[in-house]
């Protein structure tokens, strides 16, 4: 996922969680990397894009999950990506170029206004 968002995503700090807007708990298929992501979600701590990229590359699938990116200690995220029940992906951002890049990878991508 992070590769499609570019270097900016790797430099950003991230939080992961379940998808509250759909009452979906974080659900990741995988082994040790999935467990690490679940632990990070429980902590609510921000962590590096490099770590997120590594963990996502080692999980089989994110079924339910929300990934939120922040730049330079900002409080407002620059992008939120939600995996919804393995059915579609939502993107919340002010930058349409990001949505276009996500659509290059995922079939069903919905922009959240």
N, C-alpha and C positions, 0 to 999 in steps of 0.2 A: 504494500500500500504506500509506504513512504517514498519509494522510488518514483512513483507517478507524481508526487507533490514536489519533488526536487530537493535541492540542497537546503532550502529554507526549512523544510520539515525536519531534516536531520539536526539542524542547529536549534530548533524550537524545543521548548520543554512541553511535556505531554502529561495528561491524566487519562486513565481509562476507567470505565465504569459500565454498569448495566445501562439499559436504555429506559430511563425513568418515564419518558413521555408515552411509552407503551407498556409500562410495568414489566419490562423484561429484565431479568437478572442477567449479569454477565455470564455467557456460556461459550466456552472455548473447547474445541476438541484438540487433544494433544497430550503430551506427557509433562515433562519437567518445565518446559517453556510456558505451557498453559497455566501451570501452577504458579509460576513466577508472576505472570500477568494478573492472575486472580489475587495474589498477595499484594501487588502494587495497587490494584483497584480497592482493596480493603483499606489500605493505608491512606488513600486519597492524596498521596504525595505526587508532586510533579517529578518527572524523570526525563532523561535525555532522549531525543529522537533516535540517536544511535542505538540505545538500549531497546527502544520500542521496535525499531527495524529488525534488530537481531532476534528478538523474541517472536515477532510476527513471521519471520522467515522460518522459524522452527516449529510453529503450531500447524496442525492440519487444517483447521478452519475456525473462524470466529462466527458463531451462529447469531448470538446477540451481543452487541457491544458498542460502546461509544468511546471514541478517541478524540480528545480535545487538545488542540495545539495553541501554545502561547509563545509570543516572541518577547525577548529582552525584559523579562519580569513583568510584562503587561498583565492587567487583570481581565481584559477582554480578549477572548480567543480570536485567532484569525481564521481558523477552520475547525469545524466539528464534522467528523465522519461517523455515521452510525450504520452498523450491520444489523439488518432487521430480519430475524427468523430465517436466515439463509435465503431469503426471497428477494430482497432488494437492498439498496444502499441509499442512505440519505446524506446529503452534503449541505452544510450550513456555512456560508461564507459570503463576503461582499465581492469576491473576485470570480467572475464567470470563467476565467481561464482555468481555474482549479476544477470546476465542475466538468469542463470539457476534457481535462486530463483523466479524471476519474471515469468518465464515460468511455474512454479508450480501453479501459481494463474490465469494467463491470457492465453487464448487459442492462440492468434496470437500475438507473440512478435518478433519484428525485431531489430536486432543489428545494430546500426549506427556506421560505421567505423570512 
